Amino acid sequence: KFSDMASQQSDVGDESLYPIAVLIDELRNEDVQLRLNSIKKLSTIALALGTERTRQELITFLTDTIYDEDEVLLALAEQLGNFTPLVGGPEHVHCLLPPLESLATVEETVVRDKAVDSLRNIAGQHSQSDLENHFVPLVKRLAGGDWFTSRTSACGLFACCYQNVSTNVRAELRQNFRNLCGDDTPMVRRAAAGKLGEFAKAVESEYLKQDL
């Protein structure tokens, strides 16, 4: 378990691992500044743990503990957008989706926007099958979320995956986006309108008029 990482690291004779143990402890510290410091050095922790433990333990831990101060969540959202090599490359990039999905639903706008930026950044690193099995279901969950925060975040995630999925999935994405354009909540409609031009550039011309 992740809770055992720090003690395992500090038990190792190599003194170079001691700072890693400190950083891991700081992820759970009550002091916001210490947690922020550790989040900003997540890549160092991940390198020390290796790709498998980063996927299985560190990412799981981060996903389960997303209820922090906004500045910590903002730093986390930014870090995860550059984490693909640290989880083992494109083959495993989808393991970054759960924490970023959670971050894309929080109340603070700057955190949500940064999570969407990171999701857009890693979308292109997914294979078509991983997009259809992992990324598109995330977009649909956000688009169908009970809270307007998740639906506004979803608006920014259509264009980055649309052209790399199958014809049937494209049709579903167009319908989902159209639903957001007619959402009951003005903030969601505004977010959809703001991303309409970007999505229209990705959509085939024959569908523009009938679907958007």
ROBA-495768 format. One line per field, with one value per residue (C-alpha): residue in one letter; x, y, z. Coordinates in nm, 3 decimals. Layout:
<pts>
torvex <- [a; ...]
X <- [X; ...]
Y <- [Y; ...]
Z <- [Z; ...]
</pts>
This chain:
<pts>
torvex <- [k; f; s; d; m; a; s; q; q; s; d; v; g; d; e; s; l; y; p; i; a; v; l; i; d; e; l; r; n; e; d; v; q; l; r; l; n; s; i; k; k; l; s; t; i; a; l; a; l; g; t; e; r; t; r; q; e; l; i; t; f; l; t; d; t; i; y; d; e; d; e; v; l; l; a; l; a; e; q; l; g; n; f; t; p; l; v; g; g; p; e; h; v; h; c; l; l; p; p; l; e; s; l; a; t; v; e; e; t; v; v; r; d; k; a; v; d; s; l; r; n; i; a; g; q; h; s; q; s; d; l; e; n; h; f; v; p; l; v; k; r; l; a; g; g; d; w; f; t; s; r; t; s; a; c; g; l; f; a; c; c; y; q; n; v; s; t; n; v; r; a; e; l; r; q; n; f; r; n; l; c; g; d; d; t; p; m; v; r; r; a; a; a; g; k; l; g; e; f; a; k; a; v; e; s; e; y; l; k; q; d; l]
X <- [0.000; 0.101; 0.094; 0.389; 0.599; 0.770; 0.879; 0.997; 1.196; 1.354; 1.442; 1.662; 2.026; 2.082; 2.069; 1.981; 1.629; 1.573; 1.445; 1.188; 1.060; 1.025; 0.832; 0.597; 0.531; 0.464; 0.187; -0.013; 0.101; -0.157; 0.049; -0.080; 0.257; 0.430; 0.170; 0.208; 0.586; 0.554; 0.298; 0.536; 0.799; 0.569; 0.789; 1.080; 0.867; 0.745; 1.097; 1.207; 0.909; 0.931; 0.652; 0.465; 0.443; 0.359; 0.062; -0.055; 0.012; 0.091; -0.183; -0.434; -0.339; -0.372; -0.712; -0.841; -0.727; -0.860; -1.027; -0.746; -0.690; -0.733; -0.365; -0.263; -0.523; -0.409; -0.050; -0.163; -0.371; -0.072; 0.174; -0.044; -0.053; 0.319; 0.314; 0.288; 0.656; 0.642; 0.358; 0.522; 0.438; 0.132; 0.045; -0.047; -0.148; -0.513; -0.426; -0.394; -0.759; -0.926; -0.750; -0.786; -1.156; -1.206; -1.013; -1.230; -1.539; -1.422; -1.581; -1.281; -1.271; -0.891; -0.845; -1.105; -0.952; -0.605; -0.739; -0.903; -0.575; -0.393; -0.660; -0.632; -0.256; -0.265; -0.558; -0.326; -0.108; -0.392; -0.436; -0.774; -0.884; -0.776; -0.958; -1.277; -1.244; -1.120; -1.112; -1.450; -1.636; -1.475; -1.603; -1.952; -1.953; -1.854; -2.108; -2.384; -2.279; -2.529; -2.320; -2.272; -1.899; -1.843; -2.056; -1.863; -1.536; -1.665; -1.711; -1.335; -1.268; -1.455; -1.227; -0.911; -1.040; -1.302; -1.084; -0.912; -1.220; -1.453; -1.753; -2.007; -1.825; -1.802; -2.180; -2.221; -1.979; -2.167; -2.493; -2.333; -2.196; -2.532; -2.696; -2.448; -2.529; -2.891; -2.816; -3.050; -2.761; -2.639; -2.276; -2.274; -2.426; -2.166; -1.884; -2.020; -2.051; -1.691; -1.572; -1.810; -1.565; -1.288; -1.514; -1.657; -1.306; -1.273; -1.616; -1.673; -1.839; -2.144; -2.238; -2.186; -2.530; -2.738; -2.564; -2.419]
Y <- [0.000; 0.358; 0.422; 0.184; 0.354; 0.607; 0.349; 0.113; 0.389; 0.504; 0.147; 0.118; 0.171; 0.409; 0.757; 0.907; 0.765; 0.949; 1.270; 1.056; 0.920; 1.278; 1.382; 1.084; 1.173; 1.532; 1.422; 1.333; 1.622; 1.855; 2.156; 2.278; 2.422; 2.090; 1.904; 2.162; 2.122; 1.746; 1.767; 1.992; 1.720; 1.432; 1.343; 1.286; 1.052; 0.869; 0.821; 0.673; 0.437; 0.320; 0.301; 0.000; 0.129; 0.475; 0.329; 0.091; 0.291; 0.658; 0.730; 0.531; 0.728; 1.060; 0.961; 0.866; 1.187; 1.460; 1.679; 1.924; 2.299; 2.454; 2.545; 2.184; 2.053; 2.305; 2.188; 1.824; 1.886; 2.050; 1.775; 1.490; 1.635; 1.555; 1.220; 0.981; 0.871; 0.818; 0.564; 0.363; 0.555; 0.569; 0.204; 0.298; 0.664; 0.584; 0.523; 0.905; 0.956; 0.881; 1.155; 1.405; 1.321; 1.396; 1.722; 1.820; 1.817; 2.032; 2.366; 2.592; 2.696; 2.728; 2.372; 2.235; 2.427; 2.295; 1.938; 1.981; 2.117; 1.809; 1.574; 1.741; 1.707; 1.331; 1.254; 1.232; 0.979; 0.724; 0.455; 0.443; 0.149; 0.325; 0.641; 0.443; 0.225; 0.486; 0.847; 0.871; 0.708; 0.974; 1.248; 1.094; 1.069; 1.433; 1.538; 1.354; 1.460; 1.590; 1.899; 2.173; 2.178; 1.838; 1.929; 2.252; 2.059; 1.804; 2.075; 2.111; 1.741; 1.660; 1.810; 1.647; 1.290; 1.312; 1.249; 0.945; 0.732; 0.517; 0.643; 0.514; 0.675; 1.003; 1.002; 0.957; 1.241; 1.476; 1.396; 1.449; 1.786; 1.888; 1.804; 2.029; 2.315; 2.286; 2.230; 2.380; 2.558; 2.883; 2.821; 2.489; 2.639; 2.917; 2.664; 2.463; 2.778; 2.864; 2.526; 2.501; 2.648; 2.416; 2.110; 2.219; 2.213; 1.848; 1.737; 1.623; 1.893; 1.679; 1.657; 2.020; 2.145; 1.847; 1.768; 2.097]
Z <- [0.000; -0.057; 0.317; 0.352; 0.083; 0.303; 0.561; 0.286; 0.123; 0.448; 0.544; 0.236; 0.317; 0.026; 0.180; -0.160; -0.114; 0.213; 0.045; -0.142; 0.189; 0.312; 0.000; 0.034; 0.397; 0.298; 0.059; 0.371; 0.591; 0.747; 0.638; 0.300; 0.201; 0.261; 0.054; -0.223; -0.212; -0.248; -0.531; -0.725; -0.693; -0.791; -1.087; -0.849; -0.638; -0.948; -1.082; -0.751; -0.733; -1.094; -1.350; -1.207; -0.850; -0.979; -1.169; -0.901; -0.586; -0.641; -0.899; -0.692; -0.382; -0.563; -0.708; -0.363; -0.195; -0.425; -0.164; -0.100; -0.109; -0.453; -0.492; -0.427; -0.672; -0.934; -0.902; -0.921; -1.236; -1.401; -1.303; -1.430; -1.780; -1.815; -1.641; -1.938; -1.937; -1.560; -1.581; -1.860; -2.176; -2.406; -2.340; -1.981; -2.021; -1.950; -1.583; -1.552; -1.643; -1.304; -1.104; -1.390; -1.424; -1.055; -1.088; -1.386; -1.163; -0.869; -0.787; -0.852; -1.219; -1.253; -1.126; -1.369; -1.659; -1.581; -1.555; -1.898; -2.039; -1.909; -2.045; -2.385; -2.364; -2.304; -2.538; -2.837; -2.657; -2.649; -2.914; -3.086; -2.870; -2.550; -2.660; -2.720; -2.410; -2.162; -2.284; -2.461; -2.167; -1.944; -2.178; -2.171; -1.791; -1.759; -2.023; -1.837; -1.489; -1.235; -1.160; -1.417; -1.334; -1.495; -1.799; -1.860; -1.843; -2.093; -2.358; -2.400; -2.457; -2.778; -3.043; -2.907; -2.948; -3.226; -3.532; -3.382; -3.307; -3.519; -3.716; -3.462; -3.169; -3.363; -3.403; -3.027; -2.957; -3.192; -3.013; -2.671; -2.779; -2.923; -2.591; -2.410; -2.650; -2.534; -2.165; -1.905; -1.734; -1.897; -1.789; -1.975; -2.290; -2.274; -2.240; -2.535; -2.747; -2.662; -2.793; -3.090; -3.342; -3.230; -3.250; -3.586; -3.735; -3.632; -3.756; -4.116; -4.326; -4.410; -4.041; -3.947; -4.045; -3.937; -3.607; -3.485]
</pts>
